[in-house]
Amino acid sequence: MALLEDIAKAEGAGPLVLGVGAIMLAPTLLPALGRVLRPVAKSVIKTGMSVYEGTFATMREATGDLIAEARAELEHEGHKPEGHRREAHPTGHAPA
């Protein structure tokens, strides 16, 4: 124990002593800490998922509106959007 006392008294040894103490207490503290933090972590994850889904739905709606407007403008100008154009098949027949 004299060695631990010498280390504890050394200048700048505070973090080392805290680290050793944390390692010694970890097997008893971690399970209790896990039981406390698990519901908090789950709540944070659920909130994040809800925010993400709401943001994704808003972005999907906004981009869908923009795509519809662009498609309408192209059709008004007499162009067919790329997705609706049928290419001629090299054999002269349309693909099935």
ROBAGU-184868 format. One record per residue: residue in three letters; x, y, z of N, C-alpha, C in turn. Coordinates in steps of 0.02 Angstrom, whole numbers. Layout:
% residues N
ATOM  type      nx      ny      nz     cax     cay     caz      cx      cy      cz
ATOM   ALA       X       Y       Z       X       Y       Z       X       Y       Z
...
END
This chain:
% residues 96
ATOM  type      nx      ny      nz     cax     cay     caz      cx      cy      cz
ATOM   MET      41     -60       0       0       0       0      43      63       0
ATOM   ALA     104      57      22     148     115      23     160     141     -48
ATOM   LEU     162      95     -96     172     116    -165     113     159    -189
ATOM   LEU      52     138    -173      -7     177    -193      -7     245    -158
ATOM   GLU      14     247     -95      16     310     -59      68     356     -90
ATOM   ASP     126     329    -110     178     369    -142     154     397    -209
ATOM   ILE     118     356    -247      92     378    -312      40     433    -302
ATOM   ALA      -3     424    -251     -56     472    -237     -28     539    -216
ATOM   LYS      30     538    -181      60     600    -157     101     635    -211
ATOM   ALA     118     600    -264     160     629    -317     122     685    -352
ATOM   GLU     160     734    -375     130     792    -408     102     770    -476
ATOM   GLY      41     789    -490       9     772    -554     -19     702    -556
ATOM   ALA     -24     668    -499     -48     599    -498    -123     595    -490
ATOM   GLY    -157     651    -483    -230     651    -474    -267     611    -527
ATOM   PRO    -255     624    -591    -290     587    -643    -276     512    -640
ATOM   LEU    -213     495    -623    -195     424    -618    -234     390    -562
ATOM   VAL    -239     423    -505    -275     396    -448    -350     389    -466
ATOM   LEU    -377     439    -498    -447     436    -519    -458     379    -568
ATOM   GLY    -412     369    -614    -418     315    -663    -417     247    -630
ATOM   VAL    -370     237    -583    -366     174    -547    -430     162    -507
ATOM   GLY    -455     214    -474    -516     208    -436    -576     191    -480
ATOM   ALA    -578     222    -539    -633     208    -585    -631     135    -609
ATOM   ILE    -570     110    -623    -562      41    -644    -585      -7    -590
ATOM   MET    -568       9    -528    -586     -35    -472    -662     -34    -459
ATOM   LEU    -694      23    -470    -765      28    -457    -809      10    -517
ATOM   ALA    -780       5    -576    -818      -6    -637    -864     -68    -634
ATOM   PRO    -840    -125    -609    -885    -183    -610    -949    -174    -569
ATOM   THR    -948    -131    -519   -1009    -121    -480   -1049     -61    -505
ATOM   LEU   -1015     -10    -531   -1050      50    -553   -1080      45    -623
ATOM   LEU   -1047      10    -669   -1071       9    -738   -1140     -22    -746
ATOM   PRO   -1154     -79    -715   -1223    -105    -722   -1276     -57    -695
ATOM   ALA   -1262     -26    -638   -1311      21    -610   -1318      82    -655
ATOM   LEU   -1262     106    -680   -1263     164    -725   -1300     146    -789
ATOM   GLY   -1290      85    -814   -1325      63    -874   -1401      61    -864
ATOM   ARG   -1423      38    -806   -1495      35    -792   -1525     105    -791
ATOM   VAL   -1487     153    -768   -1512     222    -765   -1510     256    -833
ATOM   LEU   -1456     245    -870   -1447     281    -934   -1484     248    -992
ATOM   ARG   -1501     185    -988   -1534     151   -1044   -1599     186   -1063
ATOM   PRO   -1645     201   -1016   -1707     235   -1036   -1694     305   -1065
ATOM   VAL   -1644     339   -1039   -1627     405   -1065   -1602     399   -1137
ATOM   ALA   -1557     351   -1149   -1530     342   -1216   -1585     322   -1265
ATOM   LYS   -1630     279   -1243   -1685     257   -1286   -1730     316   -1303
ATOM   SER   -1743     359   -1255   -1785     417   -1266   -1753     465   -1317
ATOM   VAL   -1687     475   -1310   -1651     518   -1357   -1654     489   -1427
ATOM   ILE   -1645     424   -1433   -1648     392   -1499   -1717     398   -1529
ATOM   LYS   -1769     387   -1489   -1838     392   -1515   -1853     464   -1538
ATOM   THR   -1830     513   -1500   -1840     583   -1520   -1804     597   -1586
ATOM   GLY   -1742     573   -1592   -1705     583   -1653   -1738     551   -1713
ATOM   MET   -1766     491   -1703   -1801     457   -1758   -1863     496   -1779
ATOM   SER   -1900     522   -1730   -1960     561   -1746   -1943     624   -1784
ATOM   VAL   -1891     659   -1763   -1870     720   -1797   -1847     704   -1868
ATOM   TYR   -1809     649   -1875   -1784     630   -1941   -1842     613   -1988
ATOM   GLU   -1890     574   -1963   -1947     554   -2005   -1988     615   -2025
ATOM   GLY   -1998     662   -1979   -2035     722   -1995   -1999     765   -2046
ATOM   THR   -1934     772   -2038   -1894     811   -2085   -1893     777   -2153
ATOM   PHE   -1886     711   -2154   -1884     674   -2217   -1951     682   -2254
ATOM   ALA   -2007     678   -2218   -2072     685   -2250   -2080     755   -2279
ATOM   THR   -2057     806   -2243   -2061     874   -2268   -2019     884   -2330
ATOM   MET   -1958     856   -2329   -1913     862   -2387   -1942     825   -2447
ATOM   ARG   -1971     766   -2435   -2000     726   -2489   -2058     765   -2521
ATOM   GLU   -2098     797   -2480   -2155     836   -2505   -2130     896   -2545
ATOM   ALA   -2080     930   -2519   -2053     989   -2553   -2021     971   -2620
ATOM   THR   -1981     917   -2621   -1950     898   -2683   -2001     870   -2732
ATOM   GLY   -2052     836   -2707   -2105     811   -2751   -2141     869   -2785
ATOM   ASP   -2155     922   -2747   -2187     981   -2776   -2142    1013   -2829
ATOM   LEU   -2078    1018   -2815   -2032    1048   -2864   -2028    1006   -2927
ATOM   ILE   -2025     941   -2920   -2023     897   -2978   -2087     903   -3019
ATOM   ALA   -2144     905   -2986   -2207     913   -3022   -2210     979   -3059
ATOM   GLU   -2186    1033   -3027   -2186    1098   -3061   -2139    1098   -3121
ATOM   ALA   -2081    1069   -3113   -2033    1066   -3169   -2061    1024   -3226
ATOM   ARG   -2093     968   -3210   -2123     925   -3262   -2178     964   -3299
ATOM   ALA   -2220    1000   -3261   -2274    1039   -3292   -2246    1093   -3338
ATOM   GLU   -2193    1126   -3317   -2162    1178   -3359   -2133    1148   -3422
ATOM   LEU   -2100    1090   -3417   -2073    1058   -3476   -2128    1038   -3525
ATOM   GLU   -2182    1010   -3499   -2237     990   -3542   -2270    1051   -3574
ATOM   HIS   -2274    1106   -3538   -2302    1169   -3565   -2258    1195   -3621
ATOM   GLU   -2192    1185   -3614   -2146    1208   -3666   -2142    1160   -3724
ATOM   GLY   -2175    1103   -3719   -2175    1055   -3774   -2123    1000   -3768
ATOM   HIS   -2089     996   -3713   -2039     944   -3702   -2070     888   -3661
ATOM   LYS   -2047     827   -3674   -2067     771   -3631   -2010     758   -3582
ATOM   PRO   -2025     750   -3520   -1972     734   -3471   -1938     668   -3489
ATOM   GLU   -1874     661   -3471   -1834     602   -3488   -1868     537   -3467
ATOM   GLY   -1898     535   -3411   -1927     473   -3385   -1987     449   -3427
ATOM   HIS   -2015     493   -3468   -2075     475   -3505   -2060     465   -3580
ATOM   ARG   -1998     475   -3600   -1981     469   -3671   -1968     396   -3688
ATOM   ARG   -1996     373   -3743   -1984     304   -3765   -1931     306   -3820
ATOM   GLU   -1876     272   -3808   -1822     270   -3857   -1838     216   -3909
ATOM   ALA   -1817     228   -3969   -1825     177   -4021   -1775     121   -4009
ATOM   HIS   -1798      61   -4016   -1755       3   -4007   -1715      -8   -4071
ATOM   PRO   -1653     -31   -4067   -1612     -39   -4129   -1644     -83   -4181
ATOM   THR   -1687    -129   -4161   -1720    -174   -4210   -1782    -141   -4241
ATOM   GLY   -1800     -83   -4217   -1858     -49   -4243   -1921     -63   -4202
ATOM   HIS   -1916    -107   -4154   -1972    -124   -4111   -1962     -93   -4042
ATOM   ALA   -2016     -72   -4013   -2011     -45   -3945   -1998    -102   -3896
ATOM   PRO   -1958     -89   -3844   -1945    -142   -3795   -2009    -162   -3758
ATOM   ALA   -2012    -224   -3738   -2071    -249   -3704   -2073    -229   -3632
END
